[in-house]
Amino acid sequence: MIVQAIAAAWHDAEFREELIAHPVDALHKRFDYRFPMKMHLKVHENSATWTPLTNGGWTTNEVNGLDLVLPPAPPPEQRAAALAAYNARHISLFGPDRKEI
């Protein structure tokens, strides 16, 4: 999906602007792709330089990132259940689409 989005952004200025402004919606509209997690997605434009003669590829100015949202601790007697619920509902980078209950 990432390579398809990059290629489309290179060829379609309107899609590029939409991808930058609203990436999750743009991916869904263009490719019918449903982002598999409840997570903020941000597009960083101009974050790499094409350098085929230097290293045969790209020189990145930034690296991809992932933010961890650290929730407050519940009462001690509820922590095991809270961790299990958090794992079941919030930790999935490439898992199936999860709907909120």
C-alpha positions as CSV (number, residue, x, y, z in Angstrom):
1,M,0.0,0.0,0.0
2,I,2.8,2.4,0.8
3,V,4.5,2.1,-2.6
4,Q,1.1,2.5,-4.3
5,A,0.3,5.7,-2.4
6,I,3.8,7.2,-3.1
7,A,3.4,6.4,-6.9
8,A,-0.1,7.9,-6.9
9,A,1.1,11.0,-5.1
10,W,3.9,11.5,-7.6
11,H,1.5,11.3,-10.5
12,D,-1.6,13.0,-9.1
13,A,-1.2,16.4,-7.4
14,E,-4.8,16.4,-6.1
15,F,-4.3,13.0,-4.4
16,R,-1.0,14.2,-3.0
17,E,-2.6,17.1,-1.3
18,E,-5.4,14.9,0.0
19,L,-2.9,12.3,1.3
20,I,-1.0,15.0,3.2
21,A,-4.2,16.6,4.6
22,H,-6.2,13.5,5.4
23,P,-4.1,10.3,4.8
24,V,-6.5,7.7,6.2
25,D,-9.4,9.0,4.2
26,A,-7.3,9.5,1.1
27,L,-6.1,5.8,1.2
28,H,-9.6,4.6,1.6
29,K,-11.0,6.7,-1.2
30,R,-8.2,6.0,-3.7
31,F,-7.5,2.3,-2.9
32,D,-10.5,1.2,-0.8
33,Y,-7.9,0.6,2.0
34,R,-9.1,0.5,5.5
35,F,-6.4,1.5,8.0
36,P,-6.1,-1.5,10.3
37,M,-5.9,0.3,13.6
38,K,-7.2,3.3,15.5
39,M,-4.1,5.4,15.1
40,H,-3.1,8.8,13.9
41,L,-1.4,8.7,10.5
42,K,0.7,11.6,9.4
43,V,2.4,12.0,6.0
44,H,5.8,13.8,6.1
45,E,6.5,15.2,2.7
46,N,10.0,15.9,1.4
47,S,11.5,13.7,4.2
48,A,14.0,11.9,1.9
49,T,16.3,12.6,-1.0
50,W,16.7,10.4,-4.1
51,T,20.5,9.6,-4.1
52,P,21.1,6.8,-6.6
53,L,24.7,7.7,-7.2
54,T,25.6,7.9,-3.4
55,N,24.0,4.8,-2.0
56,G,21.8,3.3,-4.7
57,G,18.6,4.6,-3.3
58,W,17.2,7.1,-0.8
59,T,18.7,9.1,1.9
60,T,16.1,9.8,4.6
61,N,15.9,12.9,6.6
62,E,13.5,11.4,9.0
63,V,12.6,7.9,10.1
64,N,9.1,6.4,10.4
65,G,7.8,6.7,13.9
66,L,5.2,5.3,16.2
67,D,3.9,7.0,19.3
68,L,3.0,5.0,22.4
69,V,0.0,6.4,24.3
70,L,0.6,5.5,27.9
71,P,-2.7,5.2,29.7
72,P,-3.0,5.9,33.5
73,A,-2.9,2.8,35.8
74,P,-6.2,1.5,37.0
75,P,-6.6,0.3,40.6
76,P,-4.1,-2.6,41.3
77,E,-6.9,-5.3,41.4
78,Q,-8.0,-4.3,37.9
79,R,-4.6,-4.1,36.2
80,A,-4.5,-7.6,34.8
81,A,-7.9,-7.2,33.2
82,A,-7.0,-3.7,32.0
83,L,-3.8,-4.9,30.3
84,A,-5.6,-7.8,28.6
85,A,-8.3,-5.4,27.3
86,Y,-5.7,-2.9,26.1
87,N,-3.8,-5.7,24.3
88,A,-7.0,-7.0,22.7
89,R,-8.2,-3.6,21.5
90,H,-5.2,-1.4,20.9
91,I,-2.0,-3.3,20.1
92,S,-2.2,-4.4,16.4
93,L,0.1,-2.8,13.8
94,F,-1.0,-5.0,10.9
95,G,-3.9,-7.0,12.3
96,P,-7.5,-7.1,11.2
97,D,-9.7,-4.0,11.2
98,R,-11.2,-3.6,14.6
99,K,-14.5,-1.8,15.2
100,E,-15.1,0.1,18.4
101,I,-17.6,-1.6,20.7
